[in-house]
Amino acid sequence: MFKVSERGLIGYQSVGGARRYCCSESLASEAGCTPGRPIVMPLADDPRRPWTRDIHFSGAREVAVARDAAVRIEHTGMYHLWFMTCDASLATTRVAGFTAWKNPNGFLPGMMAHNLPFFRAMSAAYVALSLGWLVACAAAWRHVLPLQHCISAVLLLGMAEMLTWSVDYDTFNETGFRPYGTTVLAVLFGAVRKTLSRMLLLVAAMGFGIVRPTLGEARARVLALGAAYFLATCGLDVTTHVGTIDDLSRGARVFLVAPVAGLDAGFILWTFTSLSATLALLSARRAAAPKLDLYRRFTNALAAAVVVSIAWIGYEVWFKVSDAHNAHWQSDWVTAAFWHILSFLLIAAMCATWLPGDAVAQFVRSAAEPVPGSPTSPCAAALEAGASGGGRGGAAAASPFTLGDEEEPRTSKTS
């Protein structure tokens, strides 16, 4: 067992040759090793490191049992445990058993230790934002739109995901065993949240709830893209957190990562294309300045998020390539934490932009001008009654789509 920074003590590399880990007769004098044994050089200031232990097969027995041993780690760092054999007849030996590693604060591996306080903090942030959003919705309950119900669903899923991850890491830290049931539940919450978040940004960019009351023919395509993304991200996240993605072949990893990356690109392209069309529509209407200002703020927030995401992806690639031996393990947690923070900031921006109240309700398109053939929102079909408002045969009932609209009045020519 050795520290990553001590990996140079394992094996011997001759000038112009490959690194050799087993001592041979020809290397004995050059490397100062014992023929037939692994090459392990002791540390100059501590001959006990790297830690080694021999396991011997007795006579003709085909099973060798190693007694339990405890090793005290006195220096913080990333440690590797290797099983080595220099006997060609033992090349097919299989090792069975487990190792237990404990840090001063629990059983969480050093690379995961920061995840516990991070997810606790994110849980508190989602709870605080959800409570604030709930109060705002309660205060303006007469004017809550279907889009705002979608925001509530994303907040609820985000809060459930963060709390589940907190329980997952806390249990792991206390017991030393990963509670895979909790892990899978957290992954599923995350997959649903990420899918619904992307669909929410897309339908908002299309003008749903502000420029148009329904999605029309685009509803089926939005649902199909969302379903495909959910399946792809479930496969990737389950393999990452529950499986052993690092042990997969390069082709298998590409098979898991490529669909998620492609669908993300599809969401981004469609979202900004829809935003461009919505902005062009609002710019052509003289009286739509308040709506135009709202969508410009929304566009700026999305554009900033995309730019920061691209920059961070570049940093992640550099980080992974330059840290092949996990020397910077203490910073590894930040690469995944960034995406949770960015998601939180985006939903917070959505909450601020579509805050329930008269300021947003007055922008809603009048129900008297429906989009032909438009079904209800993909977020929640059950919200159709609340979104369209009004009873049958009665006077104009309170509805967010009957608050009036500042759009230009339509004129008709007569011959």
LUMGUKE-261293 format. One record per residue (C-alpha): residue number from 1; residue in one letter; x, z, y. Coordinates in Angstrom, 3 decimals, m for minus. Layout:
# LUMGUKE-261293
(site NUM A (X Z Y))
...
***
This chain:
# LUMGUKE-261293
(site 1 M (0.000 0.000 0.000))
(site 2 F (1.424 m0.955 3.364))
(site 3 K (0.589 m1.274 7.028))
(site 4 V (0.058 m4.805 8.321))
(site 5 S (3.006 m4.429 10.682))
(site 6 E (5.161 m3.602 7.615))
(site 7 R (4.249 m6.739 5.646))
(site 8 G (7.797 m8.029 6.182))
(site 9 L (9.000 m5.328 3.794))
(site 10 I (7.050 m6.869 0.929))
(site 11 G (8.865 m9.739 m0.754))
(site 12 Y (11.990 m11.613 0.218))
(site 13 Q (12.418 m14.941 1.917))
(site 14 S (15.719 m16.695 1.472))
(site 15 V (17.026 m19.123 4.050))
(site 16 G (14.995 m22.326 3.841))
(site 17 G (13.030 m21.102 0.825))
(site 18 A (9.548 m19.803 0.081))
(site 19 R (8.797 m16.097 0.130))
(site 20 R (9.343 m14.487 m3.282))
(site 21 Y (7.556 m11.291 m4.315))
(site 22 C (9.170 m10.714 m7.724))
(site 23 C (12.850 m10.059 m8.188))
(site 24 S (14.835 m12.373 m10.470))
(site 25 E (18.426 m12.318 m11.693))
(site 26 S (19.405 m14.797 m9.010))
(site 27 L (17.800 m12.705 m6.245))
(site 28 A (19.065 m9.326 m7.432))
(site 29 S (22.384 m9.443 m5.598))
(site 30 E (21.048 m11.300 m2.559))
(site 31 A (17.936 m9.164 m1.984))
(site 32 G (19.237 m5.906 m3.470))
(site 33 C (16.272 m5.623 m5.846))
(site 34 T (15.724 m4.833 m9.513))
(site 35 P (15.066 m7.872 m11.733))
(site 36 G (11.515 m7.978 m13.128))
(site 37 R (10.033 m5.730 m10.438))
(site 38 P (8.190 m6.419 m7.154))
(site 39 I (10.398 m6.645 m4.099))
(site 40 V (9.505 m3.740 m1.807))
(site 41 M (11.967 m2.596 0.844))
(site 42 P (11.617 1.004 2.071))
(site 43 L (11.002 1.674 5.736))
(site 44 A (14.159 2.745 7.522))
(site 45 D (12.719 5.889 9.139))
(site 46 D (10.397 6.795 6.235))
(site 47 P (11.577 5.883 2.695))
(site 48 R (8.137 6.825 1.308))
(site 49 R (6.593 3.762 2.945))
(site 50 P (5.358 1.363 1.743))
(site 51 W (3.616 3.524 m0.875))
(site 52 T (4.095 2.272 m4.444))
(site 53 R (2.949 3.391 m7.851))
(site 54 D (3.675 2.062 m11.343))
(site 55 I (0.991 1.561 m13.977))
(site 56 H (2.296 1.142 m17.536))
(site 57 F (0.734 m0.228 m20.708))
(site 58 S (1.474 2.039 m23.688))
(site 59 G (2.593 0.242 m26.839))
(site 60 A (0.172 m2.466 m27.929))
(site 61 R (m2.735 m1.115 m25.892))
(site 62 E (m4.468 m3.695 m23.723))
(site 63 V (m5.901 m1.180 m21.259))
(site 64 A (m3.904 0.928 m18.822))
(site 65 V (m5.612 3.678 m16.842))
(site 66 A (m4.268 4.823 m13.496))
(site 67 R (m4.812 8.421 m12.551))
(site 68 D (m6.554 9.145 m9.265))
(site 69 A (m4.148 9.568 m6.388))
(site 70 A (m4.632 10.504 m2.746))
(site 71 V (m2.476 9.000 m0.023))
(site 72 R (m2.334 10.594 3.384))
(site 73 I (m2.297 8.056 6.202))
(site 74 E (m0.390 9.445 9.167))
(site 75 H (m0.253 6.345 11.374))
(site 76 T (m3.257 4.447 12.707))
(site 77 G (m3.327 0.811 11.683))
(site 78 M (m4.636 m1.839 9.303))
(site 79 Y (m3.519 m1.149 5.723))
(site 80 H (m3.511 m3.436 2.690))
(site 81 L (m3.568 m2.432 m0.956))
(site 82 W (m1.991 m4.928 m3.352))
(site 83 F (m1.861 m4.964 m7.157))
(site 84 M (1.213 m6.863 m8.327))
(site 85 T (2.722 m7.773 m11.687))
(site 86 C (5.998 m9.564 m12.309))
(site 87 D (5.492 m9.880 m16.066))
(site 88 A (4.312 m13.394 m16.942))
(site 89 S (2.501 m12.043 m20.009))
(site 90 L (0.282 m9.952 m17.707))
(site 91 A (m0.675 m12.843 m15.434))
(site 92 T (m4.328 m12.704 m16.573))
(site 93 T (m4.671 m8.940 m16.105))
(site 94 R (m7.950 m7.830 m14.525))
(site 95 V (m8.244 m4.762 m12.293))
(site 96 A (m11.456 m2.711 m12.291))
(site 97 G (m12.307 0.329 m10.199))
(site 98 F (m12.694 1.232 m6.543))
(site 99 T (m10.767 2.732 m3.663))
(site 100 A (m12.153 5.193 m1.119))
(site 101 W (m10.833 5.149 2.449))
(site 102 K (m11.765 7.809 4.953))
(site 103 N (m10.965 7.975 8.630))
(site 104 P (m11.034 11.156 10.760))
(site 105 N (m14.616 10.396 11.882))
(site 106 G (m16.035 9.256 8.547))
(site 107 F (m15.942 6.517 5.940))
(site 108 L (m16.530 3.563 8.252))
(site 109 P (m13.613 1.113 8.131))
(site 110 G (m11.592 0.986 11.327))
(site 111 M (m12.856 m2.536 12.123))
(site 112 M (m16.452 m1.238 11.965))
(site 113 A (m15.982 2.198 13.532))
(site 114 H (m16.992 1.061 17.023))
(site 115 N (m20.202 m0.519 15.724))
(site 116 L (m21.886 2.863 15.297))
(site 117 P (m21.724 3.973 18.971))
(site 118 F (m22.325 0.388 20.091))
(site 119 F (m25.602 m0.013 18.194))
(site 120 R (m26.705 3.439 19.296))
(site 121 A (m26.155 2.374 22.903))
(site 122 M (m27.954 m0.943 22.318))
(site 123 S (m30.867 0.915 20.718))
(site 124 A (m31.173 3.104 23.819))
(site 125 A (m30.985 0.030 26.075))
(site 126 Y (m33.755 m1.788 24.146))
(site 127 V (m35.931 1.326 24.130))
(site 128 A (m35.518 1.743 27.899))
(site 129 L (m36.242 m1.945 28.599))
(site 130 S (m39.228 m1.941 26.225))
(site 131 L (m40.723 1.141 27.877))
(site 132 G (m40.298 m0.395 31.323))
(site 133 W (m41.892 m3.644 30.128))
(site 134 L (m44.759 m1.724 28.493))
(site 135 V (m45.489 0.115 31.730))
(site 136 A (m45.476 m3.181 33.668))
(site 137 C (m47.837 m4.798 31.130))
(site 138 A (m50.163 m1.790 31.213))
(site 139 A (m50.286 m1.847 35.003))
(site 140 A (m51.216 m5.551 35.034))
(site 141 W (m53.126 m5.724 31.740))
(site 142 R (m55.762 m8.072 33.196))
(site 143 H (m53.143 m10.737 33.890))
(site 144 V (m50.847 m10.544 30.830))
(site 145 L (m50.051 m14.061 29.624))
(site 146 P (m49.316 m15.313 26.081))
(site 147 L (m45.701 m15.935 27.140))
(site 148 Q (m45.420 m12.281 28.122))
(site 149 H (m46.764 m11.254 24.714))
(site 150 C (m43.916 m13.299 23.204))
(site 151 I (m41.437 m11.375 25.359))
(site 152 S (m42.958 m8.127 24.057))
(site 153 A (m42.469 m9.339 20.470))
(site 154 V (m38.785 m10.155 21.097))
(site 155 L (m38.233 m6.726 22.657))
(site 156 L (m39.891 m5.021 19.685))
(site 157 L (m37.764 m6.986 17.199))
(site 158 G (m34.600 m6.302 19.169))
(site 159 M (m35.322 m2.583 19.240))
(site 160 A (m36.079 m2.547 15.487))
(site 161 E (m32.882 m4.491 14.741))
(site 162 M (m30.631 m2.204 16.788))
(site 163 L (m32.173 0.956 15.312))
(site 164 T (m31.817 m0.395 11.766))
(site 165 W (m28.156 m1.277 12.333))
(site 166 S (m27.593 2.238 13.695))
(site 167 V (m29.071 3.754 10.524))
(site 168 D (m27.050 1.335 8.384))
(site 169 Y (m23.685 2.229 9.922))
(site 170 D (m24.515 5.928 10.143))
(site 171 T (m25.335 6.035 6.411))
(site 172 F (m22.183 4.074 5.582))
(site 173 N (m20.112 6.474 7.681))
(site 174 E (m21.588 9.564 6.040))
(site 175 T (m21.611 8.473 2.400))
(site 176 G (m18.913 5.815 2.100))
(site 177 F (m21.383 3.393 0.477))
(site 178 R (m23.143 0.522 2.233))
(site 179 P (m26.951 0.884 2.043))
(site 180 Y (m27.621 m2.741 1.204))
(site 181 G (m31.387 m2.405 1.500))
(site 182 T (m31.024 m1.263 5.117))
(site 183 T (m28.432 m3.966 5.761))
(site 184 V (m30.735 m6.723 4.507))
(site 185 L (m33.607 m5.334 6.603))
(site 186 A (m31.415 m5.352 9.732))
(site 187 V (m30.326 m8.925 8.975))
(site 188 L (m33.961 m10.035 8.599))
(site 189 F (m34.960 m8.343 11.865))
(site 190 G (m32.042 m10.100 13.532))
(site 191 A (m32.929 m13.497 12.077))
(site 192 V (m36.539 m13.235 13.263))
(site 193 R (m35.426 m12.007 16.702))
(site 194 K (m32.909 m14.805 17.178))
(site 195 T (m35.429 m17.414 16.059))
(site 196 L (m38.229 m16.132 18.276))
(site 197 S (m35.826 m15.743 21.224))
(site 198 R (m34.825 m19.395 21.034))
(site 199 M (m38.433 m20.506 20.681))
(site 200 L (m39.351 m18.323 23.659))
(site 201 L (m36.687 m19.895 25.870))
(site 202 L (m37.784 m23.362 24.758))
(site 203 V (m41.504 m22.931 25.427))
(site 204 A (m40.732 m21.251 28.761))
(site 205 A (m38.586 m24.252 29.694))
(site 206 M (m41.514 m26.516 28.798))
(site 207 G (m43.584 m24.708 31.405))
(site 208 F (m45.882 m22.929 28.968))
(site 209 G (m48.063 m20.379 30.733))
(site 210 I (m47.036 m21.481 34.232))
(site 211 V (m47.206 m25.283 34.437))
(site 212 R (m49.223 m25.969 31.282))
(site 213 P (m51.585 m23.651 29.375))
(site 214 T (m50.647 m25.006 25.920))
(site 215 L (m47.831 m26.936 24.238))
(site 216 G (m49.803 m29.896 23.008))
(site 217 E (m48.161 m32.062 20.369))
(site 218 A (m44.824 m30.291 20.874))
(site 219 R (m46.154 m27.183 19.113))
(site 220 A (m45.560 m28.538 15.605))
(site 221 R (m41.998 m29.598 16.437))
(site 222 V (m41.198 m26.211 17.981))
(site 223 L (m42.482 m24.441 14.880))
(site 224 A (m40.529 m26.759 12.568))
(site 225 L (m37.283 m26.224 14.475))
(site 226 G (m37.855 m22.478 14.491))
(site 227 A (m38.532 m22.369 10.738))
(site 228 A (m35.378 m24.383 10.001))
(site 229 Y (m33.294 m22.099 12.211))
(site 230 F (m34.702 m18.970 10.566))
(site 231 L (m33.766 m20.176 7.087))
(site 232 A (m30.279 m21.272 8.175))
(site 233 T (m29.431 m18.073 10.046))
(site 234 C (m30.799 m15.919 7.203))
(site 235 G (m28.448 m17.605 4.746))
(site 236 L (m25.441 m17.173 7.038))
(site 237 D (m26.143 m13.573 8.103))
(site 238 V (m26.964 m12.302 4.620))
(site 239 T (m23.730 m13.809 3.288))
(site 240 T (m21.742 m12.375 6.198))
(site 241 H (m23.057 m8.807 6.050))
(site 242 V (m24.037 m8.405 2.407))
(site 243 G (m21.895 m10.972 0.603))
(site 244 T (m18.225 m11.857 0.871))
(site 245 I (m18.042 m14.846 3.201))
(site 246 D (m14.250 m14.477 3.536))
(site 247 D (m13.909 m15.113 m0.202))
(site 248 L (m15.887 m18.366 m0.091))
(site 249 S (m14.213 m21.746 m0.096))
(site 250 R (m13.870 m23.625 3.170))
(site 251 G (m16.567 m26.076 2.096))
(site 252 A (m19.028 m23.268 1.324))
(site 253 R (m18.408 m21.651 4.698))
(site 254 V (m18.930 m24.956 6.491))
(site 255 F (m22.157 m25.415 4.503))
(site 256 L (m23.435 m22.083 5.883))
(site 257 V (m22.138 m22.326 9.451))
(site 258 A (m22.774 m26.016 10.252))
(site 259 P (m26.624 m25.915 10.047))
(site 260 V (m26.806 m22.885 12.365))
(site 261 A (m24.432 m24.486 14.871))
(site 262 G (m26.322 m27.795 14.740))
(site 263 L (m29.728 m26.166 15.214))
(site 264 D (m28.380 m24.036 18.073))
(site 265 A (m27.166 m27.219 19.740))
(site 266 G (m30.601 m28.740 19.182))
(site 267 F (m32.317 m25.770 20.827))
(site 268 I (m29.957 m25.920 23.821))
(site 269 L (m30.371 m29.671 24.295))
(site 270 W (m34.165 m29.556 24.002))
(site 271 T (m34.408 m26.516 26.292))
(site 272 F (m32.426 m28.100 29.119))
(site 273 T (m34.176 m31.452 28.674))
(site 274 S (m37.522 m29.677 29.005))
(site 275 L (m36.274 m27.693 32.000))
(site 276 S (m35.193 m30.903 33.697))
(site 277 A (m38.636 m32.436 33.161))
(site 278 T (m40.391 m29.293 34.402))
(site 279 L (m38.218 m29.092 37.526))
(site 280 A (m38.811 m32.783 38.240))
(site 281 L (m42.572 m32.263 37.918))
(site 282 L (m42.583 m29.278 40.244))
(site 283 S (m40.272 m30.968 42.762))
(site 284 A (m42.744 m33.829 43.071))
(site 285 R (m45.512 m31.442 44.165))
(site 286 R (m45.362 m30.348 47.768))
(site 287 A (m47.263 m27.097 47.233))
(site 288 A (m45.389 m25.987 44.083))
(site 289 A (m42.469 m24.323 45.888))
(site 290 P (m43.033 m20.818 44.422))
(site 291 K (m43.118 m22.196 40.870))
(site 292 L (m40.075 m24.338 41.580))
(site 293 D (m38.159 m21.299 42.840))
(site 294 L (m39.073 m19.360 39.675))
(site 295 Y (m37.846 m22.141 37.404))
(site 296 R (m34.666 m22.612 39.390))
(site 297 R (m33.823 m18.935 38.854))
(site 298 F (m34.590 m19.348 35.168))
(site 299 T (m32.377 m22.455 34.980))
(site 300 N (m29.481 m20.691 36.694))
(site 301 A (m29.681 m17.782 34.235))
(site 302 L (m29.722 m20.125 31.226))
(site 303 A (m26.883 m22.265 32.588))
(site 304 A (m24.741 m19.178 33.185))
(site 305 A (m25.448 m17.967 29.632))
(site 306 V (m24.428 m21.329 28.145))
(site 307 V (m21.196 m21.492 30.152))
(site 308 V (m20.243 m17.940 29.189))
(site 309 S (m21.128 m18.661 25.531))
(site 310 I (m18.890 m21.738 25.415))
(site 311 A (m16.020 m19.780 26.963))
(site 312 W (m16.518 m16.959 24.462))
(site 313 I (m16.582 m19.358 21.507))
(site 314 G (m13.214 m20.648 22.676))
(site 315 Y (m11.914 m17.092 22.825))
(site 316 E (m13.241 m16.343 19.321))
(site 317 V (m11.484 m19.389 17.898))
(site 318 W (m8.216 m18.359 19.550))
(site 319 F (m8.670 m14.761 18.365))
(site 320 K (m9.228 m15.750 14.724))
(site 321 V (m6.392 m18.270 14.666))
(site 322 S (m3.854 m15.978 16.340))
(site 323 D (m4.792 m12.883 14.321))
(site 324 A (m4.595 m14.096 10.725))
(site 325 H (m3.351 m10.679 9.519))
(site 326 N (m5.937 m8.556 11.454))
(site 327 A (m3.252 m6.986 13.624))
(site 328 H (m5.818 m6.689 16.444))
(site 329 W (m8.419 m5.052 14.196))
(site 330 Q (m9.452 m2.554 16.879))
(site 331 S (m10.838 m5.401 19.016))
(site 332 D (m12.526 m7.318 16.201))
(site 333 W (m15.924 m5.649 16.751))
(site 334 V (m16.142 m7.070 20.282))
(site 335 T (m16.520 m10.654 19.043))
(site 336 A (m19.883 m9.896 17.420))
(site 337 A (m20.987 m7.308 19.997))
(site 338 F (m20.780 m9.911 22.764))
(site 339 W (m23.654 m11.943 21.302))
(site 340 H (m25.901 m8.883 21.103))
(site 341 I (m25.137 m8.066 24.741))
(site 342 L (m25.775 m11.653 25.840))
(site 343 S (m29.106 m11.707 23.981))
(site 344 F (m30.111 m8.464 25.660))
(site 345 L (m29.186 m9.788 29.115))
(site 346 L (m31.179 m12.973 28.503))
(site 347 I (m34.324 m11.122 27.462))
(site 348 A (m33.842 m8.770 30.434))
(site 349 A (m33.667 m11.839 32.697))
(site 350 M (m36.870 m13.141 31.099))
(site 351 C (m38.537 m9.797 31.759))
(site 352 A (m37.474 m9.886 35.408))
(site 353 T (m38.574 m13.511 35.861))
(site 354 W (m41.944 m13.179 34.112))
(site 355 L (m42.718 m9.608 35.146))
(site 356 P (m46.484 m9.014 34.689))
(site 357 G (m48.423 m8.865 37.925))
(site 358 D (m50.058 m10.961 40.603))
(site 359 A (m46.727 m12.526 41.618))
(site 360 V (m46.550 m14.400 38.296))
(site 361 A (m50.282 m14.658 37.574))
(site 362 Q (m50.900 m16.642 40.765))
(site 363 F (m48.587 m19.382 39.472))
(site 364 V (m50.642 m20.032 36.336))
(site 365 R (m52.179 m23.468 35.900))
(site 366 S (m55.924 m23.579 36.274))
(site 367 A (m57.883 m23.799 33.050))
(site 368 A (m60.035 m26.412 34.703))
(site 369 E (m57.180 m28.878 34.201))
(site 370 P (m56.336 m28.597 30.481))
(site 371 V (m53.755 m30.710 28.710))
(site 372 P (m55.694 m32.960 26.320))
(site 373 G (m55.259 m32.193 22.635))
(site 374 S (m53.192 m29.078 23.251))
(site 375 P (m53.383 m26.319 20.633))
(site 376 T (m52.461 m22.744 21.282))
(site 377 S (m49.035 m21.187 21.668))
(site 378 P (m46.839 m20.980 18.582))
(site 379 C (m45.987 m17.402 19.497))
(site 380 A (m49.366 m16.009 18.587))
(site 381 A (m52.385 m18.130 17.783))
(site 382 A (m54.547 m15.030 17.998))
(site 383 L (m53.839 m14.866 21.736))
(site 384 E (m55.862 m18.033 22.403))
(site 385 A (m58.922 m16.128 23.465))
(site 386 G (m56.956 m13.974 25.866))
(site 387 A (m55.063 m16.942 27.241))
(site 388 S (m58.063 m19.200 27.856))
(site 389 G (m60.363 m16.402 29.065))
(site 390 G (m64.028 m16.570 29.927))
(site 391 G (m67.150 m16.239 27.831))
(site 392 R (m69.549 m18.965 26.909))
(site 393 G (m72.254 m19.918 29.283))
(site 394 G (m71.376 m17.255 31.823))
(site 395 A (m69.932 m17.263 35.281))
(site 396 A (m66.188 m17.592 35.727))
(site 397 A (m64.627 m14.698 33.805))
(site 398 A (m61.321 m13.042 34.647))
(site 399 S (m58.587 m15.203 33.157))
(site 400 P (m55.001 m15.911 34.082))
(site 401 F (m55.863 m19.605 34.103))
(site 402 T (m58.684 m19.203 36.681))
(site 403 L (m56.672 m17.563 39.424))
(site 404 G (m56.281 m20.810 41.310))
(site 405 D (m53.260 m23.005 41.676))
(site 406 E (m51.272 m24.147 44.614))
(site 407 E (m50.878 m27.672 43.215))
(site 408 E (m51.913 m30.655 45.285))
(site 409 P (m55.615 m31.508 45.067))
(site 410 R (m56.365 m34.659 43.156))
(site 411 T (m57.829 m37.601 45.051))
(site 412 S (m59.562 m40.667 43.704))
(site 413 K (m59.914 m44.134 45.091))
(site 414 T (m63.221 m45.897 45.258))
(site 415 S (m63.590 m49.599 45.265))
***
